[in-house]
Structures are given as structure tokens and as C-alpha cells.
Amino acid sequence: MSSYLDQIKWNEEGLVPVIAQDARTGRVLMMAWANREAVETSVNEHRSVYWSRSRAKLWRKGEESGNVQNLVELYMDCDNDALCYVVEQVGGIACHTGRESCFFQRLEDGIWHSVEAVVTDPTKIYDKA
């Protein structure tokens, strides 16, 4: 019997794209990447865990900001090559810019417009001192 992880079609880097969706509102919050360990850890910890490509390590959402994503459900698409984490977004902020969603720029007449206000100044979320 194969593991649920074996059924995922990982890309050549061993990653799969993951969309995070708010369990309450259905809003798409963000997109990130996960490797096998990240998905398995997410399932085991009931919390969103991703693979940080820039830092080359596991990234537990909210480890710095406190804006954790509690994993409610996990879905896989029909081609087995994309996942959706349905989450409870703690703190109401998923984006490192201090917004609810990473998808806050809308195309209007060929120009990208920011259509969502900053909830919390990101310098107050990420203390790099």
C-alpha cells in the first residue's frame, strides 16, 4: 500500500505548489511550495508547513510573525500536482506585507492596483533586531 505522499506528483525539485485558503471565508490567502517533509509535518502537526526556497528549509507559517495557519483540511487537485491547505488563519494576516491575503493586487485597465489595506505594519510583525 502506498503512502498518501507517494500519490502526489512532485516537480523536478521535489516540490508541489500549495494554495492556502481560509476555511471560514473561502478566500485564497497565499501560494507557497511544499516538499514531502513539509506536507507530512503539516498533517502531523495540524498546521501549515511549507518549504522555503529562499532559505532552503522547512517554514512553519507564523514562526516569526505569530500568524499561524491551523490546518483544517487538505485537498489534492485532479492531476495530483497541486495541493490546497484549508486553514484557520490566526491573526487574520497571511501576507508578509501585513495584509490578509497575498493576492491584493488587481489588474485594472492594464495596471496593477493594490486593492487591500495593510492590517498591520510588517515592521511590527517581523522584528529583525
Beta strands, then each sheet from edge to edge (+ up, - down):
strand 1: 15-22
strand 2: 28-35
strand 3: 49-52
strand 4: 57-60
strand 5: 69-76
strand 6: 83-89
strand 7: 105-108
strand 8: 111-114
sheet 1: 2+ 1- 6- 5+
sheet 2: 3+ 4-
sheet 3: 7+ 8-
end
